[in-house]
């Protein structure tokens, strides 16, 4: 029976050195962060108008009083976000698939998809909200629909243009040999896309997709311009009631809390993808 491996003195010295370096880095980072925070706090609190700003934007009593109404509005934002995310994924994938079609017979579809993405990537979201929220209902094609419905449609139309380009970049990043190999095995174009190309494309563009959805989490608050009582509109109502801007700060903090898990997950996935690429394990 062989003896268990025992690290050499050199290896033990390297490990001890790395531990010391890690502890030193953590201490320096914590100290520099505390010093910076203290300097910012002193500069902020010591400013001549801090008392007035604190009363106007950071009143604890107003924050507690406005929190239930703003939370109720945030639930509408979450509902719109979930529905819009599903709609964006499906519509953007359809657009990306159309733009990657080969052959002259599909030129009208490719041109239409390209024109759509160019248009909605160029028009500001708030203008799309006004056009969809006030223009389409004026055509009287549909019955009376809530403002959140039209806000969701506007979000889908705008973000599908961005996400479709991300999907298209991922599809085109898959080596052509993958598609040719799938076709040589007897798969149709649709089967090759669904079983071979899209899984690889999705893995390549997942961090970029998540960044787009983090941005959409903030833009969901713009549906308030159509009259939907979401977190932003609820904060506006409470601000008018208390003559104080603290409800807006409360709404902003709630949006940060809503987006923070997705931001951290995006960073983790990006780091994981970089590590896999450096290790040469990514197809």
C-alpha positions in Angstrom: 0.0 0.0 0.0 1.5 3.3 -1.1 1.8 6.2 1.4 -0.6 9.2 1.1 0.8 12.1 -0.8 2.2 14.8 1.5 2.9 18.3 0.1 6.5 19.4 0.2 7.8 22.3 2.3 7.9 24.4 -0.8 4.3 23.8 -1.5 3.3 24.4 2.1 5.2 27.7 1.9 3.4 28.7 -1.2 0.0 27.9 0.4 0.9 30.0 3.5 2.0 32.9 1.3 -1.3 32.8 -0.7 -3.3 32.8 2.5 -1.4 35.8 3.8 -1.9 37.6 0.5 -5.6 36.8 0.6 -6.0 38.1 4.2 -4.0 41.2 3.3 -6.1 41.9 0.2 -9.3 41.5 2.2 -8.1 43.8 5.0 -6.9 46.5 2.5 -10.2 46.3 0.6 -12.3 46.6 3.7 -10.2 49.5 5.1 -10.3 51.4 1.8 -14.1 50.9 1.5 -14.6 52.2 5.1 -12.4 55.2 4.5 -14.2 56.1 1.3 -17.6 55.7 2.9 -16.6 57.9 5.8 -15.3 60.6 3.5 -18.5 60.6 1.5 -20.7 60.6 4.6 -18.7 63.6 6.1 -19.0 65.5 2.8 -22.7 64.8 2.4 -23.8 65.4 6.0 -21.5 68.5 6.3 -23.0 70.2 3.2 -25.0 73.4 4.0 -28.3 72.0 2.5 -28.1 68.5 4.0 -30.9 69.1 6.5 -33.3 70.3 3.9 -32.4 67.5 1.5 -32.8 64.9 4.3 -36.2 66.2 5.2 -37.3 66.2 1.5 -35.9 62.9 0.2 -35.1 60.8 3.3 -37.9 61.2 5.8 -38.4 57.9 7.6 -42.0 58.6 8.6 -43.0 59.3 5.0 -41.1 56.3 3.8 -43.0 54.0 6.2 -46.3 55.6 5.4 -45.8 55.3 1.6 -44.3 51.8 1.6 -47.6 49.8 1.4 -48.9 51.8 -1.6 -45.6 51.6 -3.4 -45.3 47.8 -2.8 -48.8 47.3 -4.2 -47.7 49.2 -7.3 -44.5 47.2 -7.5 -46.5 44.0 -7.8 -48.0 45.3 -11.0 -44.5 45.9 -12.3 -43.5 42.3 -11.5 -46.5 41.0 -13.3 -45.8 43.1 -16.4 -42.1 42.1 -16.2 -42.9 38.4 -16.2 -45.3 38.6 -19.1 -43.1 40.9 -21.1 -40.0 38.6 -20.6 -41.9 35.6 -22.0 -43.2 37.7 -24.9 -39.7 39.2 -25.7 -38.1 35.7 -25.6 -40.6 34.2 -28.1 -40.9 37.2 -30.4 -37.1 37.9 -30.5 -36.3 34.3 -31.2 -38.7 34.4 -34.1 -37.1 37.6 -35.5 -33.6 36.1 -35.1 -34.7 32.9 -36.9 -36.2 34.9 -39.8 -33.0 37.0 -40.1 -30.8 33.9 -40.4 -32.9 32.3 -43.1 -31.0 31.5 -46.3 -32.2 31.8 -49.9 -33.6 34.7 -52.1 -37.1 33.5 -51.5 -36.9 34.6 -47.9 -35.5 38.1 -48.7 -38.9 39.9 -48.0 -39.0 38.3 -44.6 -35.4 39.1 -43.8 -35.9 42.7 -45.0 -39.0 43.1 -42.9 -37.3 41.7 -39.8 -34.3 43.9 -40.4 -36.5 47.0 -40.8 -38.3 46.2 -37.6 -35.2 45.8 -35.5 -33.7 49.1 -36.9 -36.9 50.9 -36.2 -37.6 49.8 -32.7 -33.9 50.1 -31.7 -33.9 53.7 -32.8 -37.2 54.9 -31.3 -37.1 55.7 -27.6 -39.2 53.4 -25.4 -41.2 56.3 -23.9 -42.3 57.3 -27.4 -43.3 53.7 -28.2 -45.3 53.7 -25.0 -47.2 56.8 -26.1 -47.8 55.5 -29.6 -49.0 52.1 -28.4 -50.8 53.2 -25.3 -52.7 56.1 -26.9 -52.5 55.4 -30.6 -53.7 51.8 -31.0 -56.7 52.2 -28.6 -57.8 55.1 -30.8 -58.2 52.7 -33.8 -61.0 51.0 -31.9 -59.9 47.5 -33.0 -60.2 46.2 -29.5 -62.3 46.8 -26.5 -61.1 48.9 -23.6 -57.9 47.4 -22.2 -56.0 48.4 -19.1 -52.9 50.6 -19.4 -50.6 47.8 -18.1 -51.6 45.7 -21.1 -50.5 48.4 -23.6 -47.4 49.0 -21.6 -46.5 45.3 -21.8 -47.0 45.4 -25.6 -44.7 48.4 -25.9 -42.0 46.7 -23.9 -42.3 43.5 -26.0 -42.1 45.5 -29.2 -39.0 47.5 -28.1 -37.0 44.9 -26.3 -37.6 42.2 -28.9 -35.6 44.3 -31.4 -32.6 44.3 -29.0 -32.9 40.7 -27.9 -33.3 39.4 -31.4 -29.9 40.8 -32.4 -28.4 39.1 -29.4 -30.0 35.8 -30.5 -28.8 36.4 -34.1 -25.3 37.0 -32.9 -25.4 33.7 -31.0 -26.8 31.8 -33.9 -24.2 33.1 -36.3 -21.4 32.4 -33.7 -22.1 28.7 -34.0 -19.7 27.2 -36.5 -21.3 26.3 -39.8 -19.9 22.8 -39.5 -22.4 22.2 -36.7 -25.3 22.9 -39.0 -23.9 20.9 -41.9 -23.2 17.9 -39.6 -26.7 18.0 -38.4 -28.1 18.1 -41.9 -25.8 15.2 -43.0 -27.4 13.1 -40.2 -30.8 13.6 -41.8 -32.1 16.5 -39.7 -34.2 19.1 -41.4 -33.4 22.8 -41.1 -35.9 23.2 -38.3 -34.6 20.2 -36.4 -31.0 21.3 -36.8 -31.8 24.7 -35.5 -33.8 23.4 -32.5 -31.6 20.5 -31.5 -28.1 21.6 -32.5 -27.7 25.4 -33.2 -30.0 27.1 -30.7 -28.8 25.2 -27.6 -25.2 26.3 -28.4 -26.3 29.8 -29.3 -28.3 30.2 -26.1 -25.3 29.2 -24.0 -23.1 31.7 -25.7 -25.4 34.7 -25.3 -27.0 34.0 -21.9 -25.0 36.7 -20.1 -25.9 39.3 -22.7 -29.6 38.3 -22.6 -29.6 38.6 -18.8 -28.2 42.1 -19.1 -31.0 43.1 -21.4 -33.6 41.7 -18.9 -31.9 43.6 -16.1 -32.4 46.8 -18.2 -36.0 45.9 -18.8 -36.6 45.5 -15.0 -36.0 49.3 -14.7 -37.9 50.3 -17.8 -41.0 48.5 -16.6 -41.5 51.6 -14.4 -42.1 53.7 -17.5 -45.6 52.2 -17.9 -46.7 54.8 -15.4 -46.8 57.4 -18.2 -49.9 55.5 -19.5 -51.7 55.9 -16.2 -51.0 52.4 -14.8 -50.7 52.6 -11.0 -47.4 50.9 -10.6 -44.6 51.6 -8.1 -43.6 54.8 -9.9 -47.1 56.2 -10.2 -47.9 55.1 -6.6 -44.8 57.0 -5.5 -46.0 60.0 -7.4 -49.4 59.9 -5.7 -47.8 59.6 -2.3 -45.4 62.4 -3.1 -48.4 64.7 -3.9 -50.1 63.6 -0.7 -47.1 64.2 1.7 -45.5 67.1 -0.3 -42.3 65.0 0.0 -40.1 63.2 -2.5 -39.2 60.3 -0.2 -41.7 57.9 -1.9 -39.7 58.2 -5.1 -36.6 57.1 -3.1 -38.6 54.2 -1.7 -39.7 53.1 -5.2 -36.1 53.4 -6.4 -34.8 51.2 -3.6 -37.5 48.6 -4.3 -36.4 48.5 -8.0 -32.8 48.0 -6.9 -33.8 45.1 -4.7 -35.8 43.6 -7.5 -32.9 43.8 -10.0 -30.1 42.9 -7.6 -30.5 39.0 -7.7 -30.5 39.1 -11.5 -27.5 41.4 -11.6 -25.5 39.1 -9.3 -26.6 36.0 -11.3 -25.5 37.7 -14.5 -22.1 38.5 -13.1 -21.7 34.9 -11.9 -22.7 33.5 -15.3 -20.3 35.8 -17.1 -17.4 34.7 -14.8 -18.4 31.1 -15.3 -18.5 31.5 -19.1 -15.1 33.2 -19.1 -13.6 30.4 -17.0 -15.0 27.7 -19.3 -13.7 29.5 -22.4 -10.2 29.9 -20.9 -10.3 26.2 -20.1 -11.2 25.4 -23.6 -14.3 23.4 -22.6 -16.9 25.6 -24.4 -18.1 24.3 -27.8 
